[in-house]
Amino acid sequence: MTDHEYLSALLDSHALADDGPEVKAMRLERTAIETVLRAAYPGADLTVLYGGSYKKKTMVRDSYDLDILAYFAADESAAGLTLESIYDSVKAALSDTYRVTPKRSALRLESKAVGHAYTHVDVVPGRYVDDDKEDVFLHQSEGDKVRLKTNLSTHIAHVRDSGRRPVIKLVKIWKKLAGLEIPTFILELLVIVMLDGEGTADHGVALSRFFAEAAANLDEHKIADPANSNNDLYAIFTPAKQTALKDAAQAALDAHEAGGFVAVFGETFEDTEEDAAKVAGSTALAHPYVRYPLADIAHRQAPSWPPVNTLSEATLTCTATFQGRSRLIRSESTVQVGAAFRYRVRTSVQAPYEVQWQVVNTGEDARQCGGLRGNFFLAHGLEGGGSADPHVNEEKAGYVGKHWIEAFIVKDGLIAARSGRFYVNIWRPPQRRVPFLRR
């Protein structure tokens, strides 16, 4: 299988059908949000639109947050006279139905309903500049400028019509695997700029060029807001984020050189009986890529530090190594007993702080061996000694079952950020050999 064929199959596995359950649920959520806003501002000249990847046609299964634009007419005062008052008013209007977290120009919504399908919805309030209803002003709660003039329709068209949507989708999938905290819009612009003049339709060639340019020549590629060149995109694409992108791109290049794109993204995409038969040689053999149920977790210790009111970001990534082969894996991967894990946490919390780790093993295998754990500890290496970098913790897959690891960023005696649980399913194979992990 060529790189292009592999990446095409990867894209197919991440495709979302327009009539599929995910998109239908997204449309229902958009209707629910608009209903709340219309009720809060009856008769107001308010335009509610889709934004983000749905309109850009760059949705992928692992990353398709719902973006809703809520723009008031230039002379509309129902939500207030200033951009800040509009932002605060829309936040208040949505708070009865959703848990609302302010972001730079958006409002992150989480449903209060138990079992609700969506956990990430961003609503961007704003005001049209004039009666043409094209350019908009947005409030900015961070940075030097409190007002941002832009045009989301221009952003959408710039990406949608770039001819680079397949590579953008692949970069979005990779961003998730690599744990990069870089705004997707920045990566979209970089893909378009870095592939300027690249005429090939080969996904492998195009993605390799992106990684190479990002790793070695990032400083030579300047990006600008296509809707307003006066906007400073480097206020959100900070030097720290640029360094993280360079490092991650170089790691992807190294992995590709060692084992092709399968070493970057994983081996296969579907958990099917046919897949199991190909790998194990018999449909009677238990599927090696199981996802175990979570067993008893009564041994897990509760954090002794209270959380701050609004948590900052913390993201875990993991590299698994088995028999000399290393690759990035995602949460819920299935890995063979004996594999080694290298977890890294990245956070937006400003130093100084302490990184506390927690591993919770579950199941009879770990219980019988006295390996349930559940305590908090500082990062360590595979040999048990302390880690030179508190952000990096190493573990070994020793017990069959579902287990998790989580990193806590503790600052001034409070939890400033937590990564969330990163699950692994540890599997012990029968006599015949099978691939060691599964995305």
PLY file of the C-alpha trace (Angstrom):
ply
format ascii 1.0
element vertex 439
property float x
property float y
property float z
element edge 438
property int vertex1
property int vertex2
end_header
0.00 0.00 0.00
1.43 3.40 -0.97
1.45 6.41 1.35
-1.31 7.97 -0.72
-3.49 4.86 -0.51
-2.92 4.55 3.22
-3.78 8.20 3.88
-6.83 7.98 1.62
-8.05 5.02 3.68
-7.39 7.00 6.86
-9.49 9.90 5.53
-12.28 7.52 4.60
-12.29 6.15 8.15
-12.71 9.67 9.53
-15.41 10.77 7.08
-18.78 11.86 8.48
-21.78 11.28 6.25
-24.05 14.28 5.79
-27.02 12.09 6.74
-25.15 10.27 9.50
-26.03 10.40 13.21
-23.17 12.76 14.12
-24.18 15.44 11.63
-27.87 15.03 12.44
-27.11 15.52 16.13
-25.05 18.60 15.28
-27.94 20.12 13.34
-30.30 19.49 16.24
-27.87 21.19 18.61
-27.60 24.22 16.35
-31.41 24.47 16.31
-31.53 24.21 20.11
-28.97 27.01 20.51
-30.79 29.28 18.07
-34.08 28.62 19.89
-32.53 29.78 23.16
-31.14 32.93 21.56
-34.36 33.82 19.70
-36.29 33.47 22.94
-33.79 35.71 24.75
-33.94 38.42 22.05
-37.44 38.29 20.55
-37.72 40.30 17.37
-34.01 41.20 17.34
-32.12 41.43 14.06
-29.94 38.40 14.82
-28.23 36.09 12.32
-27.30 32.58 13.46
-24.94 30.64 11.20
-22.76 27.57 11.13
-19.03 28.20 11.24
-15.92 26.10 11.58
-15.15 22.78 9.95
-18.75 22.03 8.95
-18.82 25.01 6.61
-15.18 24.62 5.59
-15.84 20.95 4.72
-12.89 19.82 6.84
-14.72 17.79 9.47
-13.02 14.62 10.74
-14.44 12.11 13.15
-11.93 12.82 15.93
-12.33 16.60 15.82
-15.58 18.22 14.78
-16.60 20.70 17.44
-19.74 22.63 16.61
-19.13 26.32 15.85
-22.13 28.66 15.84
-21.93 32.34 14.84
-24.44 34.70 16.47
-24.21 38.13 14.87
-26.42 41.11 15.67
-27.14 43.80 13.08
-25.03 46.95 13.21
-27.86 49.01 14.71
-29.32 46.28 16.93
-29.23 47.01 20.68
-31.22 44.09 22.13
-28.08 42.51 23.58
-26.35 45.78 24.45
-24.58 48.70 22.86
-20.98 47.52 23.19
-19.24 44.35 22.02
-18.45 43.42 25.61
-22.09 43.82 26.62
-23.17 41.63 23.68
-20.65 38.98 24.72
-21.82 39.08 28.36
-25.50 39.15 27.40
-25.26 36.10 25.13
-23.30 34.30 27.85
-26.08 35.01 30.35
-28.79 33.96 27.88
-27.14 30.57 27.34
-26.26 29.92 30.99
-29.67 28.55 31.97
-29.34 25.71 29.45
-25.57 25.23 29.25
-22.46 25.46 31.37
-20.66 28.36 29.73
-16.89 28.92 29.75
-15.61 32.22 28.29
-12.85 31.96 25.69
-10.99 34.63 23.76
-13.91 35.57 21.47
-16.15 32.54 21.85
-18.29 30.93 24.52
-17.62 27.22 25.11
-20.86 25.40 25.93
-21.34 22.11 27.72
-24.82 20.69 28.03
-26.27 20.23 31.50
-28.25 17.23 30.27
-26.96 13.82 31.40
-25.71 11.70 28.50
-25.84 14.59 26.06
-24.00 13.88 22.81
-22.06 17.14 22.58
-19.45 18.28 25.06
-17.83 21.02 22.94
-19.87 23.72 21.30
-18.47 27.19 20.61
-20.78 30.17 20.12
-19.15 33.33 18.75
-21.20 36.49 19.49
-20.58 39.61 17.43
-21.99 42.63 15.64
-21.98 43.32 11.92
-19.94 46.36 10.95
-22.62 47.71 8.60
-25.84 46.82 6.77
-23.96 44.68 4.23
-23.66 42.02 6.93
-20.22 40.85 5.81
-17.50 42.11 8.15
-18.06 41.72 11.88
-16.67 43.07 15.14
-15.92 40.53 17.87
-15.15 41.15 21.51
-11.78 39.86 22.74
-11.49 38.95 26.40
-7.72 38.40 26.08
-4.85 40.27 24.45
-4.11 43.94 23.85
-7.05 44.59 21.53
-10.57 44.33 22.97
-12.14 44.49 19.50
-11.41 42.31 16.49
-12.63 43.09 12.98
-12.88 40.02 10.79
-15.05 38.13 8.32
-15.78 34.49 9.09
-17.26 33.98 5.62
-13.88 34.94 4.15
-12.16 32.49 6.51
-14.50 29.71 5.45
-14.05 30.35 1.72
-10.27 30.65 2.10
-10.03 27.14 3.53
-12.92 25.48 1.68
-11.69 26.60 -1.73
-7.95 26.19 -1.07
-7.64 22.79 -2.75
-5.87 21.58 0.43
-8.79 20.14 2.36
-7.50 16.51 2.39
-4.15 17.58 3.87
-5.88 19.90 6.33
-8.00 16.97 7.51
-4.91 14.81 7.92
-3.17 17.55 9.89
-6.22 17.85 12.16
-6.11 14.11 12.86
-2.38 14.36 13.54
-2.87 17.41 15.79
-5.17 15.36 17.99
-2.72 12.45 18.18
0.22 14.77 18.89
-1.67 16.72 21.57
-0.89 20.08 20.00
-2.65 23.06 21.56
-2.53 25.16 18.39
-5.71 26.75 16.99
-6.90 24.78 13.98
-7.21 27.99 11.95
-3.47 28.58 12.35
-2.69 25.08 11.06
-5.10 25.55 8.15
-3.31 28.74 7.11
0.08 27.06 7.46
-0.95 24.14 5.26
-2.16 26.53 2.55
0.98 28.67 2.71
3.46 25.80 2.94
1.92 23.90 0.03
1.70 26.94 -2.21
2.88 25.85 -5.66
2.70 22.14 -4.74
0.73 20.69 -7.62
0.66 17.04 -6.60
-2.57 15.34 -5.56
-0.57 12.69 -3.71
-1.50 12.96 -0.03
1.78 11.40 1.09
3.93 13.88 -0.81
1.86 16.86 0.37
1.77 15.82 4.02
5.50 15.05 4.03
6.19 18.52 2.68
4.04 20.09 5.40
5.92 18.21 8.11
9.29 19.09 6.58
8.45 22.79 6.27
6.98 22.94 9.76
10.03 21.25 11.27
12.79 23.11 9.44
11.40 26.27 7.86
8.49 27.40 10.00
9.99 30.86 10.56
10.11 31.47 6.80
6.35 31.06 6.37
4.33 34.05 7.51
0.59 33.76 7.99
-2.00 36.53 7.91
-5.70 36.74 8.55
-7.26 36.61 5.04
-10.13 38.77 6.28
-8.01 41.48 7.94
-4.24 41.64 7.59
-4.07 44.02 10.59
-5.07 41.23 12.97
-2.11 39.78 14.87
-2.35 36.00 14.54
0.93 35.57 16.37
-0.77 36.68 19.58
-2.30 33.19 19.61
0.50 31.42 17.70
3.04 32.09 20.40
6.75 31.14 20.33
5.98 28.23 22.68
3.32 26.89 20.31
5.68 27.34 17.35
8.35 25.29 19.13
5.80 22.59 19.97
4.78 22.43 16.29
8.38 22.15 15.11
9.13 19.36 17.58
5.95 17.42 16.75
6.54 17.77 12.99
10.10 16.48 13.35
8.83 13.54 15.41
6.33 12.76 12.63
9.10 12.88 10.02
11.26 10.54 12.11
8.36 8.13 12.59
7.56 8.22 8.86
11.16 7.49 7.95
11.22 4.54 10.33
7.91 2.98 9.43
5.89 5.08 6.98
2.73 6.95 7.86
1.43 3.88 9.63
3.99 4.72 12.34
2.48 8.20 12.63
-1.24 7.41 12.59
-1.58 3.70 13.40
-2.06 0.47 11.53
-5.75 -0.01 10.88
-9.02 1.82 11.19
-11.91 -0.58 11.76
-12.68 -3.13 14.50
-14.47 -5.82 12.52
-14.67 -9.60 12.63
-13.14 -9.71 9.17
-10.25 -7.60 10.45
-9.78 -9.96 13.38
-9.69 -12.98 11.11
-6.99 -11.44 8.96
-4.85 -10.65 11.99
-5.41 -13.74 14.11
-5.99 -16.29 11.37
-9.26 -17.55 12.85
-12.64 -16.01 13.68
-12.77 -18.38 16.67
-9.79 -16.65 18.24
-10.66 -13.78 20.57
-10.34 -10.40 18.89
-7.03 -8.91 20.05
-8.28 -5.33 19.75
-10.85 -5.46 22.53
-11.84 -2.53 24.67
-12.20 -3.92 28.16
-14.92 -2.76 30.57
-13.68 -0.61 33.42
-13.42 -2.76 36.56
-13.72 -1.63 40.20
-11.93 1.65 40.97
-12.56 1.87 44.72
-8.79 1.98 45.28
-8.44 5.26 43.38
-7.39 8.14 45.63
-9.29 11.41 45.38
-7.16 14.53 44.81
-6.33 16.36 48.04
-6.05 19.70 46.22
-9.20 21.70 45.44
-9.61 22.93 41.85
-9.46 26.55 40.77
-12.71 28.06 39.51
-11.74 27.80 35.85
-9.26 25.12 34.85
-6.53 25.82 32.30
-5.65 23.37 29.52
-3.56 20.21 29.96
-3.16 17.55 27.28
-1.58 14.08 27.42
0.14 12.35 24.54
1.57 8.85 24.61
4.23 7.00 22.65
4.05 3.21 22.93
7.09 1.05 22.16
7.07 -2.70 21.59
9.83 -4.86 20.13
11.72 -1.79 18.94
8.73 -0.17 17.21
7.40 3.13 18.53
4.33 5.14 17.59
1.88 7.63 18.96
-1.30 6.11 20.35
-4.56 7.67 21.42
-6.71 7.07 24.48
-8.56 3.71 24.35
-5.84 2.05 22.27
-5.24 -1.66 22.82
-1.60 -2.52 23.57
0.13 -5.81 24.22
1.55 -6.75 27.62
5.22 -5.77 27.73
4.88 -2.53 25.77
6.49 0.60 27.21
4.66 3.91 27.47
6.08 7.41 27.45
3.47 9.96 28.50
3.99 13.69 28.09
1.71 16.40 29.47
1.55 19.87 27.95
-0.21 22.70 29.75
-1.09 26.36 29.37
-0.49 26.99 33.09
2.35 29.40 33.75
5.26 28.04 35.79
6.06 27.47 38.59
3.81 24.49 39.27
4.06 20.80 40.18
2.96 17.88 38.00
1.28 15.09 39.93
0.54 11.81 38.14
-2.03 9.14 38.90
-2.19 5.63 37.42
-5.31 3.58 38.13
-5.04 -0.08 37.13
-8.19 -2.19 37.22
-9.14 -5.82 36.86
-8.30 -9.18 38.37
-4.83 -9.43 36.79
-3.62 -6.24 38.51
-5.42 -7.09 41.77
-3.82 -10.52 42.11
-0.37 -9.02 41.52
-0.90 -6.13 43.93
-0.63 -3.63 41.09
-3.89 -1.68 41.30
-2.12 1.55 42.38
-4.39 4.66 42.37
-2.05 6.94 44.33
-0.48 10.25 43.28
3.23 10.46 42.46
5.89 12.50 40.71
7.04 11.43 37.24
9.41 8.48 37.04
11.28 6.48 34.43
10.90 2.84 33.44
13.58 1.81 35.92
11.74 3.48 38.78
13.96 6.51 39.33
12.72 10.07 39.12
12.19 11.59 35.68
14.50 14.38 34.54
11.42 16.14 33.14
8.35 16.32 35.44
6.15 16.52 32.33
7.26 13.03 31.17
6.27 9.81 32.91
7.18 6.29 31.76
5.20 3.12 32.44
5.13 -0.50 31.29
2.09 -2.54 30.22
1.98 -5.27 32.85
-1.61 -6.24 33.58
-4.47 -7.30 31.34
-7.51 -5.00 31.52
-8.52 -1.36 31.18
-6.37 1.17 33.02
-5.90 4.93 32.94
-3.35 7.62 33.66
-4.01 11.29 34.38
-1.78 14.30 34.99
-2.68 17.06 37.46
-1.08 20.51 37.32
-0.90 21.78 40.91
-0.12 25.45 41.51
-0.28 27.26 44.85
-1.99 24.26 46.45
-4.79 24.17 43.85
-5.46 22.06 40.77
-4.88 24.55 37.96
-5.38 21.99 35.15
-5.92 18.29 34.65
-5.41 16.26 31.51
-8.42 13.99 31.81
-8.12 10.21 31.77
-5.99 8.55 29.09
-7.19 4.94 28.85
-5.23 1.92 27.65
-6.52 -1.60 27.11
-3.77 -4.12 27.91
-4.07 -7.42 26.09
-2.08 -10.65 26.41
-1.95 -12.53 23.09
-2.23 -16.27 22.54
0.67 -18.18 21.01
0.44 -16.67 17.55
1.85 -13.21 16.96
-0.37 -10.18 16.21
0.27 -6.44 15.83
0.90 -4.86 19.20
-1.47 -1.93 19.14
-4.60 -0.54 17.67
-5.69 3.01 17.14
0 1
1 2
2 3
3 4
4 5
5 6
6 7
7 8
8 9
9 10
10 11
11 12
12 13
13 14
14 15
15 16
16 17
17 18
18 19
19 20
20 21
21 22
22 23
23 24
24 25
25 26
26 27
27 28
28 29
29 30
30 31
31 32
32 33
33 34
34 35
35 36
36 37
37 38
38 39
39 40
40 41
41 42
42 43
43 44
44 45
45 46
46 47
47 48
48 49
49 50
50 51
51 52
52 53
53 54
54 55
55 56
56 57
57 58
58 59
59 60
60 61
61 62
62 63
63 64
64 65
65 66
66 67
67 68
68 69
69 70
70 71
71 72
72 73
73 74
74 75
75 76
76 77
77 78
78 79
79 80
80 81
81 82
82 83
83 84
84 85
85 86
86 87
87 88
88 89
89 90
90 91
91 92
92 93
93 94
94 95
95 96
96 97
97 98
98 99
99 100
100 101
101 102
102 103
103 104
104 105
105 106
106 107
107 108
108 109
109 110
110 111
111 112
112 113
113 114
114 115
115 116
116 117
117 118
118 119
119 120
120 121
121 122
122 123
123 124
124 125
125 126
126 127
127 128
128 129
129 130
130 131
131 132
132 133
133 134
134 135
135 136
136 137
137 138
138 139
139 140
140 141
141 142
142 143
143 144
144 145
145 146
146 147
147 148
148 149
149 150
150 151
151 152
152 153
153 154
154 155
155 156
156 157
157 158
158 159
159 160
160 161
161 162
162 163
163 164
164 165
165 166
166 167
167 168
168 169
169 170
170 171
171 172
172 173
173 174
174 175
175 176
176 177
177 178
178 179
179 180
180 181
181 182
182 183
183 184
184 185
185 186
186 187
187 188
188 189
189 190
190 191
191 192
192 193
193 194
194 195
195 196
196 197
197 198
198 199
199 200
200 201
201 202
202 203
203 204
204 205
205 206
206 207
207 208
208 209
209 210
210 211
211 212
212 213
213 214
214 215
215 216
216 217
217 218
218 219
219 220
220 221
221 222
222 223
223 224
224 225
225 226
226 227
227 228
228 229
229 230
230 231
231 232
232 233
233 234
234 235
235 236
236 237
237 238
238 239
239 240
240 241
241 242
242 243
243 244
244 245
245 246
246 247
247 248
248 249
249 250
250 251
251 252
252 253
253 254
254 255
255 256
256 257
257 258
258 259
259 260
260 261
261 262
262 263
263 264
264 265
265 266
266 267
267 268
268 269
269 270
270 271
271 272
272 273
273 274
274 275
275 276
276 277
277 278
278 279
279 280
280 281
281 282
282 283
283 284
284 285
285 286
286 287
287 288
288 289
289 290
290 291
291 292
292 293
293 294
294 295
295 296
296 297
297 298
298 299
299 300
300 301
301 302
302 303
303 304
304 305
305 306
306 307
307 308
308 309
309 310
310 311
311 312
312 313
313 314
314 315
315 316
316 317
317 318
318 319
319 320
320 321
321 322
322 323
323 324
324 325
325 326
326 327
327 328
328 329
329 330
330 331
331 332
332 333
333 334
334 335
335 336
336 337
337 338
338 339
339 340
340 341
341 342
342 343
343 344
344 345
345 346
346 347
347 348
348 349
349 350
350 351
351 352
352 353
353 354
354 355
355 356
356 357
357 358
358 359
359 360
360 361
361 362
362 363
363 364
364 365
365 366
366 367
367 368
368 369
369 370
370 371
371 372
372 373
373 374
374 375
375 376
376 377
377 378
378 379
379 380
380 381
381 382
382 383
383 384
384 385
385 386
386 387
387 388
388 389
389 390
390 391
391 392
392 393
393 394
394 395
395 396
396 397
397 398
398 399
399 400
400 401
401 402
402 403
403 404
404 405
405 406
406 407
407 408
408 409
409 410
410 411
411 412
412 413
413 414
414 415
415 416
416 417
417 418
418 419
419 420
420 421
421 422
422 423
423 424
424 425
425 426
426 427
427 428
428 429
429 430
430 431
431 432
432 433
433 434
434 435
435 436
436 437
437 438
